[in-house]
Amino acid sequence: MRYQFKFRPYQRKFLRSLTTNHGKWDTREGIILRLTDESGKVGWGEIAPISWFGSETLEQALDFCRQLPEEITDEIIFSIPDELPACQFGFESACEMGSVGDEGDNFITPNSSLLIPNSLFYSALLPAGEAALNQWETLWKQGYRTFKWKIGVYAIANELEIFESLIQTLPAFTKLRLDANGGLSYEEANLWLRTCDNLKANPEVPIEIEFIEQPLPVEQFQQMLELSTSYETAIALDESVATLGQLAACHQQGWRGIFVIKPGIVGSPSRLRKFCHQHQIDTVFSSVFETAIARLAALQLAAELSRNKRAIGFGIDHFFEQEETWFQSLWNDL
């Protein structure tokens, strides 16, 4: 198959900075792709790299797009190197996401049914630090029952104090995920896991600590493997499995816990499907703060490949303004 190829970079400012152990993030940048096949049908894709998480940089992705001809083929798309995982996802998903209508004008809008947050099955991201105490209630009223809170951002004594307040105020049967982004020391990881285990053993605490996400840096895989067998509280790998190559390597080294998969940067969707079907891994699909274009492709993968009915990490709409106007100008430009 041959496609006419167009692309356009974009920038979207967060309503407020996203703070993690990796630092502050103010602007989401990426690239929108448009592929028009020989019959005139249009597929849209998105390259949304996060270089500090393990993908290529935005500039590397732009360089790749700039060197492509205006007409590309399936062979070009399926031979994108593994060093460009966000490009692999963007181009492959554009192939898969056929448009409605010959011109593709009605491709998708932010109101597409898959993009409307089904709050019961979405995990909502809380801000780091004390701000979480002020935001969870708004999200609860919107229907969310699973939350993710960033840790490893401030001093552990302060975070444990905030954590104590959070679990005392969250309603019964809430699920809470703690995401360290690899920012804890081994001693701090043990302290968090012991604290969570003690909560699990306390019948007066009706909320569930679902897992601690990426407590240690990527290079400390063996220590995370050890911790995963030492405590009742589950550990999920995130930065350690950012790309398909990393995911396969961790599985090969014995990880049988939870894998957090960010489709936007993991790499080839077709190869991801093959791996998940072959190994039946326990997955949580998660956002990379993409637009509705990549989100639709990511949610379709999540619907297809999620096994244990864990809430998916796409409750991030409150970090951006509404997309309608922004999308309309984007369509017009391409």
C-alpha positions, 0 to 999 in steps of 0.5 A, spaced: 500 500 500 502 507 498 500 513 502 501 520 501 504 523 507 503 529 511 505 531 518 505 537 523 508 538 529 504 541 535 505 544 542 499 543 548 501 547 554 498 543 561 493 547 565 498 546 571 505 543 571 506 536 571 511 534 577 514 528 577 521 525 580 523 527 573 522 534 574 516 539 571 513 538 565 509 544 562 508 543 555 506 537 551 509 536 544 508 531 539 507 530 531 500 529 528 501 524 521 496 524 516 496 518 511 492 518 505 491 511 501 490 510 494 483 510 494 483 516 498 481 514 505 485 517 510 488 515 517 491 519 522 497 518 527 500 521 532 508 521 535 508 523 542 515 521 545 517 522 552 525 522 551 526 522 559 522 516 559 526 512 554 523 514 547 526 518 542 527 525 542 522 530 539 527 532 534 529 525 532 522 524 530 522 530 526 528 528 523 525 522 521 519 525 518 522 530 514 527 525 511 521 521 508 518 522 501 511 525 500 509 518 498 511 512 503 509 505 503 507 499 508 515 497 507 517 503 510 512 504 515 514 497 518 521 497 517 522 503 522 527 502 527 526 500 534 530 506 536 524 510 534 518 507 538 514 513 538 514 513 530 513 506 530 506 507 534 504 513 530 505 510 523 502 503 524 496 506 528 495 511 522 495 505 518 490 501 522 485 507 523 482 508 517 477 514 516 470 515 515 469 518 508 474 519 502 477 525 505 477 523 512 474 530 514 470 526 520 476 522 522 475 523 530 473 528 534 474 529 542 467 526 543 468 519 539 465 514 544 472 511 546 474 517 548 469 519 553 472 517 560 468 511 563 470 513 570 469 507 573 475 504 569 479 509 568 485 511 573 485 519 575 492 522 576 493 526 582 498 532 583 504 530 587 504 533 594 499 536 598 495 538 592 492 531 591 488 532 598 484 538 594 483 534 588 481 527 589 474 529 591 473 533 584 475 527 580 471 522 585 464 526 583 466 525 576 466 518 577 473 516 578 474 510 583 482 509 582 487 514 583 494 514 582 499 519 586 506 521 585 511 520 590 518 520 590 518 528 589 518 531 596 522 528 602 519 522 604 517 524 611 513 529 608 510 524 603 508 519 608 504 524 612 500 527 606 499 519 605 496 518 611 491 524 610 490 522 604 488 515 606 484 517 611 480 522 607 479 517 601 472 514 601 471 506 602 473 501 596 477 507 593 483 504 589 490 508 590 496 507 586 503 510 588 507 512 582 515 513 584 517 514 577 524 510 579 525 516 585 526 512 591 532 509 594 532 502 596 531 503 603 525 508 602 522 503 597 522 498 603 519 503 607 513 505 603 512 497 601 512 496 609 507 502 610 502 499 605 503 492 607 501 494 614 495 498 611 493 492 608 493 488 614 489 493 618 481 492 617 479 499 619 483 501 612 477 500 607 481 503 601 486 498 597 493 500 595 493 497 588 501 497 587 507 501 587 509 503 580 517 503 579 519 504 586 527 504 583 531 506 577 531 502 571 538 499 573 535 496 579 531 491 576 534 485 580 532 489 587 525 490 584 524 483 583 527 481 590 522 486 593 516 484 589 517 477 592 518 480 599 511 484 600 504 483 599 503 490 596 504 489 588 510 492 584 508 495 577 514 496 572 513 502 568 520 506 566 523 499 566 518 497 560 517 503 556 519 500 550 518 493 547 525 491 547 525 493 555 518 489 556 521 483 553 528 483 557 524 484 563 519 478 562 525 474 560 529 476 566 523 473 570 518 479 572 511 476 572 508 482 576 504 488 573 507 491 566 505 498 565 504 499 558 504 506 555 502 505 547 504 511 545 512 510 546 512 502 547 513 501 539 510 497 534 502 495 536 502 489 531 509 486 535 505 488 542 499 484 540 503 478 539 507 479 545 501 480 550 498 474 546 504 469 547 505 471 554 499 473 557 502 478 561 498 482 567 498 489 564 496 496 566 495 501 559 497 508 561 497 515 557 503 519 555 499 525 555 497 524 548 491 528 544 485 524 542 488 521 536 493 517 539 489 516 545 484 512 541 489 508 538 491 506 545 485 505 548 483 500 542 489 496 544 488 496 551 481 494 550 484 488 546 489 486 550 487 488 558 487 481 562 485 483 569 480 488 568 485 493 572 483 501 571 487 504 565 491 510 566 487 515 562 484 519 567 488 525 565 483 530 561 483 535 567 491 537 565 489 540 559 483 545 556 478 542 552 480 539 545 475 541 540 477 548 538 485 546 538 483 540 533 479 544 528 485 548 527 489 542 526 485 539 521 485 545 517 492 545 517 493 538 514 
